Amino acid sequence: MNTNQKLLNSFLIVYFYKIENELNTTKNGLETIKFQSEEANTDEFLKRYFQDFLLKHNDLSGVKLTKLSVKIDKEEHTINIEDLKRYKISNVFLPEHLNTEQKKEISTLKKSVYTSPDLYLEITDGINIYFESVELKSTKDNNIPGSSVQQISPFEWVIFIKRDNEKVL
């Protein structure tokens, strides 16, 4: 893994930590999301919600952490959060907005037949542009269904939503 990839992954670790805290500590509108449309379960509304949410909360502003320590290939790495603040989410694509080149890139990265991600993040460090796919999954109880686990790659980012009749976490 090269330095740029390590920094990108570190940014995403801190970024999704920030997003999780933001969603868990503020009134965010997730409870208004429709998870069913007539008879079918749908994540269409969830995808649109997160497209807007991630674009509005697109950087590490407000993060109070100063360092991130991660172990990569048995090596401990410490990264200053200041080094990650130049990264930001510049666009969030829904599956229907992906072009042929993006679909080809996703297929290559997954080393499989193309399957559209729920969200496709465009991330910049001010110089380079990177892309990362994100899957959205939800459950109504404290267990992650086996079918959800089977549908995701171990190297793909996942936003997991726990929802019940009263709140969404």
C-alpha positions in Angstrom: 0.0 0.0 0.0 1.5 3.3 -1.0 1.6 6.5 1.0 -1.3 8.1 -0.8 -3.5 5.0 -0.2 -2.5 4.9 3.5 -3.4 8.6 3.9 -6.7 8.1 1.9 -7.7 5.1 4.1 -6.7 7.1 7.2 -8.9 10.0 6.1 -11.8 7.6 5.5 -11.4 6.0 9.0 -11.5 9.4 10.7 -14.2 10.7 8.3 -16.6 7.9 9.0 -15.9 8.2 12.7 -16.9 11.8 12.4 -20.1 10.9 10.4 -21.0 8.2 13.0 -20.7 10.7 15.8 -22.6 13.4 13.9 -25.5 11.0 13.2 -25.6 9.6 16.7 -25.5 13.0 18.5 -27.7 15.3 16.4 -31.2 15.4 15.1 -30.5 14.4 11.5 -33.7 13.4 9.8 -32.8 9.7 9.4 -36.0 8.8 11.2 -38.0 10.3 8.3 -36.4 8.0 5.7 -38.8 5.6 3.9 -37.4 2.1 3.9 -40.4 0.6 2.0 -42.2 1.6 -1.1 -45.5 -0.3 -1.4 -44.5 -4.0 -1.0 -40.8 -3.7 -1.7 -37.9 -2.8 0.6 -35.9 -0.1 -1.0 -32.8 1.8 -0.2 -33.4 4.5 -2.8 -34.4 7.1 -0.2 -31.4 6.1 2.1 -29.0 6.5 -0.9 -30.3 10.0 -1.6 -30.2 10.9 2.1 -26.6 9.9 2.4 -25.6 11.5 -0.9 -26.8 14.9 0.5 -25.5 14.3 4.0 -22.0 13.3 2.9 -21.8 16.3 0.6 -22.8 18.6 3.4 -20.4 17.0 5.9 -17.6 16.5 3.4 -14.4 17.0 5.4 -12.8 16.7 8.8 -13.9 20.1 10.2 -14.9 19.8 13.8 -12.9 16.6 14.5 -11.1 17.0 17.8 -8.7 14.1 17.3 -5.0 15.0 16.9 -3.5 11.6 15.9 -4.6 8.3 14.4 -2.8 5.1 15.2 -3.4 2.2 12.9 -1.8 -1.2 12.4 -1.2 -2.0 8.7 0.4 -5.3 7.8 1.7 -5.7 11.4 3.3 -2.3 11.4 2.1 0.5 13.7 1.5 3.8 11.9 0.7 7.1 13.6 -0.8 9.8 11.4 -1.4 13.4 12.4 -5.0 14.4 11.7 -3.7 17.7 10.3 -2.2 15.7 7.4 -5.7 14.5 6.6 -7.5 17.8 6.6 -6.7 18.5 3.0 -8.9 15.6 1.9 -12.6 16.2 1.2 -15.5 14.4 -0.4 -16.0 16.4 -3.7 -18.9 14.3 -5.1 -21.2 11.4 -4.2 -22.5 9.5 -7.1 -25.6 7.3 -7.1 -25.5 4.1 -9.2 -27.6 5.6 -12.0 -25.2 8.5 -12.4 -22.0 6.4 -12.9 -20.4 6.6 -16.3 -18.9 3.7 -18.3 -15.4 4.5 -17.2 -16.4 4.6 -13.5 -18.2 1.2 -13.8 -15.1 -0.3 -15.5 -12.9 1.0 -12.6 -15.3 -0.4 -10.0 -15.3 -3.8 -11.8 -11.5 -3.8 -11.9 -11.1 -2.9 -8.2 -13.6 -5.6 -7.1 -11.9 -8.1 -9.4 -15.3 -9.3 -10.4 -18.3 -8.6 -12.6 -19.6 -5.1 -12.2 -22.1 -4.6 -9.5 -23.1 -1.0 -8.7 -22.2 0.3 -5.3 -24.9 2.2 -3.3 -22.7 5.3 -3.3 -19.5 6.1 -5.1 -17.4 8.8 -3.4 -15.1 11.2 -5.3 -12.4 12.3 -2.9 -9.7 14.9 -3.4 -6.6 15.9 -1.5 -6.4 19.1 -3.5 -4.1 17.5 -6.1 -5.3 13.9 -6.7 -8.8 12.5 -7.2 -9.7 9.1 -5.6 -12.8 7.0 -5.7 -14.2 4.7 -3.1 -17.4 2.7 -3.1 -19.8 2.6 -0.1 -22.5 0.1 0.6 -25.6 1.0 2.7 -27.2 -1.7 4.9 -29.9 -1.6 7.5 -31.4 -3.9 10.1 -34.3 -3.7 12.6 -32.6 -5.5 15.4 -29.2 -5.9 17.1 -28.0 -8.5 14.6 -26.4 -8.0 11.2 -28.2 -10.4 8.9 -26.0 -13.1 7.2 -27.4 -12.0 3.8 -26.0 -8.5 4.4 -22.6 -9.8 5.3 -22.5 -12.0 2.2 -23.4 -9.1 -0.1 -20.4 -6.9 0.9 -16.7 -7.1 0.1 -14.4 -7.2 3.1 -12.5 -4.3 1.6 -15.4 -2.0 0.9 -16.7 0.7 3.2 -20.1 0.1 4.7 -22.6 2.4 6.5 -24.8 0.2 8.6 -28.1 1.7 9.9 -30.1 0.2 12.8 -33.7 1.3 12.7 -36.8 0.6 14.6 -40.2 2.2 14.9 -38.9 5.1 17.0 -35.4 5.9 16.0 -32.6 5.3 13.6 -28.9 4.8 14.7 
